[in-house]
Amino acid sequence: MLRIHFTGADLAATRIAAEPDPLWELSLSMHQLRLRDSNPFLAGWKHEITRRLHPGSRERRAVALPFALNPPRGYFPDFLTPYESVGGFEAGLDAVLRTPKRRLRREIDQLAGAPADTRPLIEGIGRGSPEDLDALGASLRRYHDLALAPVWDQVTEAIRRDRALRARQLVDGGLAAVLGRLHPQVRYADGVLEVGMYGRSTDRDVHLEGRGLLLIPSYFKETRQLMVLADAELPPVLVYPVDPTARVTAEAAVWGTASARRDAPSAPLTALMGRTRALVLEAVAAGGTTSVLARRLGLTVPAASKHLAVLRNCGLVLSTRDRNTVHHDLTPLGRALLAAG
């Protein structure tokens, strides 16, 4: 059992990540590929990526190093999931490659059972070898492009919908309701979050001491337990699997939008506002941030932002800022126009 102790200052500083954390998703997706009891919602993704990474393939060799650093059970190095990753993949990757040598050595020494073919590279990473760190960076980037980028819209939309669910819980029952409903193996009462740790018999207490807790919803997190990063020298983090309903509705929305993109927008809407702006209006029906909508439609972010501004000024789109992202939804007028079109 892990017990996380909150003060009033910790509760005030606790928050939910606004966007998916790409390096947490990267590590946890590697775990999913090697778990027999992996999430059934990921079966299609797992089949496709496993096919592409079959043993002996060039793609498998290209990503062998991060797989060796990410065993599906037990410890994997904390430096692979830096706090800076909340700022996106490039920011996270840069933080990984700038990890201090002392920390690299300490965390690599805790890693057990590395495959023989990657052991020299792993030892080089532990020494802070620039060449071996560059090899790690290239491998992480290759895996990201192969396994995560194709489904990133689904990942982003699922996290967005999970955050909306937690926001409703916060309004209805306060932060205690949010913390207590993260997972069946957690219980929150009197300032203490108890987290059941699968396969561990020892108890541990973590005192946040005013640092707060960053809650990170994850698309690829296995569902049996939560994951806690509670090193006294690092920002405290708790990673939990997204709510199943958020996952299912996100995938339906994204695939529905993708299907709609293959067809032309309705003729009346196209005549009224032009083809691209009509497509943007239809895409907003599924919700999403500016960058997510831009990716769905094959637009640049500035172009998507310009179209959204026009639709917002016409009263068709409602935009809500959350830290450094802007979420978009249809207004009642926008929904009525889309339905009529």
N, C-alpha and C positions, 0 to 999 in steps of 0.2 A: 504494500500500500504506500502510495506517495501522498503526502499531505502538504498542500501549498497554503501558506498562511498570508492573509491579506490584512493590511491596515486600511484605515480610511483613505489615506493617500494612494495606496495601491489600487483600491477600487476606482478611485477617480482617474487613475492613469491607465486602467485596463481598456483595451480597444481591440477591434477586429480589423485585420488587414483589409485594405480597400481593394486590392487586386490579388490574383494568384501569385504565389511566390515561385518563380520559375526554377530555382535551384532545389527547393524542397520538392516540387513536383518532379523534377528530374530524378532525384535520388529515390523517391518513393515509387516512381513508375518502374525503375529498375528492380525494386523489390517485388513489385507485382508480377513482373515477367517470370520470376523464378519461384513464386509461391504456388503450391498445388491448389490451395484453397483461396485463390485470388478472387477479387470482387467479380461476381457474375456480370455486372453491368459493363465490365471492361473486356468481356470475352472477345468481341469483334476486334477491338484495338489490339488485344494481346495476340490473337491469331495472326494478324497482319504483320505486326512488328517481329514476332517470333519467326515468321516465314522469311522476312528480310534479313534477320540476324541468325540464320541457321549456322550451326557449327562449321568452321572452315571457310566461311564466306569472307570476302574482302570487307564487307560492312561490319561483320562481327569482330574481325581483327582491329578495325579502326576504332572501336569503342570498348575494347577489352580492358583498358586501364580503369575507366570509371566503374565498370562492372566489378573489377577486383577490389576496388575501394568501397563498394556498396554491397556487402553481404546481405541477404534477405532477412537474416535474424542476427540479433546481437548488435554489437557496437559498430558504428561507422563514423569516420572522422567528422567532427563538428565544423571544421573549416570548409567543408563542402557545401554547407548551408549558411552562408554569412548573412548577418542582419541586413547588409546593403542590398541583398537580393530583392527586398521589397520595392526597390527602385527599378527593377527590370533585369532581364537576363544579362545584358552587357555590364551593368553596374555590379551585379553579383559575381560574374566571371572575373571581372577586374579585381574584386576583393579576394577571391580565391587565390589568384595568382600573386597577390601582394601579402599573403599570410606570412607573419614573421617566422624565421627559421626555427626559433625555439619552440613555437607552438606546433609547427609541422612535425618536428622530431617527436614531441610529446604525444601527439595524436596518432602518428604513424606507428609508434611503438605499442600502442594499445590495440592495433589491428592484428587479428590472428588469421592464419590460414590463407594467405595470399597465394594464388596460383603461381607455379614456378616460372611460367613464361612472362609474367608481369612483375615478378619480385625485384629484379634489378631496377626497373623504372620506379617502383614504389620506394625502394631504398633511396633512390636519387631524389625523389620528392621530399623524403624525410630529411635529406641533407640540404634541401633548398636549391637543388641544381636548376639553373635557369633553363637548360635544354629539356630536362624532364618535366618541369612545370609548363613549358610551352607545349610539350606533347600532351599533357593533361588538358590544357586549355583547348587544343585542337580536337581532342576526343570528346570533351564535354559539348563543344559546339556542334560536332558532327551528330552526336546522339540527339541533341536538342532539335536540330533541323530534321532529323529522320523520324523521331518518335513523338515529339511534343508539338512542333509547329503545325502539323496537319490537323490537330484536334484542339488547337489553342482557343478557337472561338467557343467550343463547348466548355472547355475548362473555365474560361473567363465568365461565361454566362451562368454556369453552375455556381461559381463563387458569388456572383452578384445576387443570385436568387437566394442563396444561403444567408447572405448578409441581410437581405430584406426580411427573411424569416426571423433572424435574431433581433432585428430592429423591432418587429412586432412583439416579440417576447419581452424586450426591454420596456416597451410602452405598457404592456399588460401586467408584467410582474417584476420589473426592475432587473438589475444586473444579476441578482440571485437566481432569477428564472433562466437567464441566458446561460450562466455557468452550470446550473443544475441539469440542463437539458442538452448539453453538448454531446453526451454519450451515455449509454446504459450503465457504464462502469464508473460514473462520477457521481458524487454527492456533495452539495454545498450547504453548509450551515455555520452560522456564527463566525464568519470570516475565515473558514477553512474549506478548501476544495480538496476532497479526497478522491484520488484517482487509482482505481484498481489496475495493477500492472500484471498483465498476463505472463504466467510462468515465473514470477518472482515472489519469493516468500519473505524477503526482508522489507522492513518499513524504513521510510526516509522522510525527513521533514525539510521543506524549503521555505525560508522566510524571504519574502520579496523586498522588504525593507524600503518601501517607497518607490521601487523601480516600476511597479505595475507589471502587467502581463500582456503580451501580444498574442492574441488568438489568431491562428492562421488556418482558415478552412482549406482543405486539400481535396482535389479531385481524385488523386491516386492513392490516398492514404488507405491502408487496410482497415477494415471495419472492426477488428477485434479489440483494439485498444488505441489510446491516444499516444502521442509522442511528445515528450517534454524535453526541452533544452534548458537546463537549470544550472549551468556552470556559473559560479559566483562572479566570474570575470566577464560574462557575456550577458546581453539583454535577455531576460526570461521569456521563453516562447513555449506555447502549447499548440500543437498541430492536431487537428481533429478532422475526421472525414466529413465531407459535405452531406447535408441531409439528403436522403434518397429521393425525396420528392423534388428537391431543387435540381438534382442531377437529371431525373427523367424529363421534367418540364423544360430544362435548358436544352437538352438534346433535341427534343421535339421542336422547340422554337428555332434552333439554329438550322436543323435539317429542313424545317418548313420554309425558312427564309432562303436557304440555298436552292431548294426546289423552285421557289417562286422566281428566283433570279434567272433560272434557265428559260423562263417564259417572259414575254414582253409584259410590261405593266399594262393595266387596263387602258383601253383607247381613250375614254373620257378624261382620265387623270393625265394621260400623256398630252392630250390636246390642251388641257388647262394649264399645266405647269412644266411640260417638257419631260422627256423620258427619264433622264437621270434623277431629277427631283422627285418624280413619281416613284422611282425605285427606292430612293432614300426614305420617302414617307412609308412605303410598304415595309422596309427593313426596320424602321423605328417601332413598328407594331410588335416586334419580338423583344424590344428593349435592347439596351447596351450602351457602352461608352462611345465617345467619338471615335477612338481608335478601333474598337471592335466593329462598329458600323462601317468604317472605312475599309477594313480588311474584308468584310463580307461582300462589299460591293466593288472591290478592286479600285478604290479611289485613294488618293493621297489624303492624309489627315487634314491639311488645310482646305482641300476641295470639299471634303465631307462637312467640315466645320462651317464653310460658307453656305452650303445648301441648308444645313440645319438652322443656321441663323435666320435665313429667309423664312423657313417654315415656322420657326418660333415667333418671328415678328408678325406672321399671319395668324397666330393663335392656334396653330395645328400641332405644335410640339412643345412639351414641357421639359426644360433642362434643369437638372439639379446638380450643383457642384458638391463634391465630396473630396476634400483635400486637393490633390492635384489631378483629379479626374472629373469628368462631367457625364452624368447619366441622362439618357433621353427616353421619354415615353410620349405616347400620343395623348393629346387633350381629348375631352369629349367631342369637340368639333372635328379634330383630326380623325378620330375613330368613325364619326358619322360620314365624313367625306370619303374615307377609304371604303366603308361599307357601301356607299352609294355608287362609288366608281366601279 
